Amino acid sequence: MTTSHALIFDVDGTLAETERDGHLPAFNAAFAELGLPWHWDEHLYGELLEVTGGKERIRHFAQLYDPARAAATDFGDLVQRLHQTKTAHYVRRVAAGAIPLRPGVAELIKAARSSGLRLAIATTTSPENVAALLHASLAPDAAEWFEVIGAGDVVPAKKPAPDIYDWVLERLALPAASCLAIEDSVNGLQAARAAGLRCLVCRGEYTREQDFSGAWRVVNSLTGIAPASLFPPAP
């Protein structure tokens, strides 16, 4: 393999079980800190994950369960404050070591680097969240291992739209056929495929029952996956 190939990783649910162990408690902490009578349990949060993007998820929940607050003229400001507060709680949890990487993730990333594969990230989570997770779980300079990090609001349309993958591919200057996306959800799979990418799906805690038809390969763990197996030679 050469630098003409790249792995493009999703973050939440793919690198780590960040949704269950990080974002959910951080959302609830933010609601409490700002005095809102909201609380998301694991079941409800699993349903809310059908909406990608933290701010989008807050808006969706409010429209369903607190429509009067969602209709208030200052609701947009509240969403921004909630998301900033939630991000601060999340980053603190990550820094405290509360969110380990999923099995096989660190080994695959390190093996990919050693074999000459280029690395990138395509996620809807914020850049701060990405940097915190990489720093705490891989190495202080781990963000520099990834040539391109597409995160947060760099594109307006979130997954399952392909925009974040298109953005990353453009900056890698590689065709989709030379890259492989690694995802954990059907929204991520649809985004990757719409961008023309093969997609390896690693099922997560919240996505085990989703329909991954169209995935190049579906696994329960990245343990033991060799980089050479991800880019087999052309026949």
Helices and strands as residue ranges (DSSP letters): E 6-9, H 18-18, I 19-23, H 24-33, H 42-48, H 54-65, H 67-70, H 75-95, H 105-114, E 118-122, H 127-137, G 142-145, E 148-150, H 163-172, G 176-178, E 179-183, H 186-194, E 198-202, E 217-219, H 227-230
